[in-house]
């Protein structure tokens, strides 16, 4: 793990995530060098300083991109807009719910992400799936070389507690899957991204309630093979995904990128100051995500967020992965999920070690080897290709 700030795990997590989204080390140095003292400050003061330097870098990149555009250099402009969106994502993620200007940063990040990838010629497109009289926003990335009328397998990809579809897209799994002939649907499910911020849709333990609507929508598409729809979830998605696959039999396989078998127990340990927090203002954040009135209400909600008696219902191939040195979710929960996958015809437990990297939570320290392992496994499970096509 790259530890720019010796005493601040949350900020180090954010910097590592930014690197995985394509940050440049010189820009990281420029943004983080002024923050050494702020990294030791309380959440409110520290995160404001963090926000200012990262937003300033995004502003600079946008100015440079506009100059590129004026000269017709659209690929250069697109890369700068894409990177600016990643820096805004990093800044927004650390802010407290309701803090002044947070929503404006988020909406600007969405716009820059779309503009950057459009100028780069990326085939990804934003889609909306009807849900509860509103919609769930998602990013659809077709498999490489997909011809009109051709149906491809697809992997539905779910956020964790504090990630967004743009973060997951930029880390790279959709591109790695596309190379292997698998399409992607990266979703802001209830409690995350646009669903939470723009639609007011909070998280719920019964993930199948919204996951089934995703499958309904995919079955209407003429470029998706309805018999080969898989599901993957990262971090808290390591709870949502197994729950969805267990309760929605139309999923053909599942992957937990970071097992999260008993999130209720993790919360109890966090109340006792055990384990690292993923974001500042943690308890206010989880209350916002889950629609809880206060911490006591949230802890009551969290009692349902576990997989005991659930994963036994999974009857399709399932991959459980975990980082050997995960300091947020204990490794024992990966073993628990695997042990209870007794009815899966092909279950696998993959622990990422120092040898291949990806040892931290959800492999944020080095996602490419872990992510490509997952991409290969998914391609094999869904009958796609893992060799040069």
Buried (B, 14 or more C-beta within 10 A) or exposed (E): BEEBBEEBBBBBBBBBBBBBBBBEEEBBEBBBEEBEEBBEBEBEEBBBBBBBBBBBBBEBBBEBBEEBBEEEEBEBBBBBBBBBBBBBBBBBBBBBEEBEEBBEBBBBBBEBBBBBBBBBEBEBEBBEBEBEEBBBBBBBBBBBEBEEEEBBBBBBBBBBBBBBBBBBBBBBBBBBBBBBBBBBBBBBBBBBBBBBBBBEBBBBBEBBBBBBBBBEBBEEBEBBBBEBBBBBBBBBBBBBBBBBBBBBBBBBBBBBBBBBBBBBBBBBEBEEEEBBBBBBBBBBBBBBBBBBEEBEEBBEBBEEBBBEEBBBBBEBBBBBBBBBBBEBBBBEBBBBBBEBBEBBEEBBBBBBEEEBBBBBBBBBBBBBBBBBBBBBBBBBBBEBEBEEE
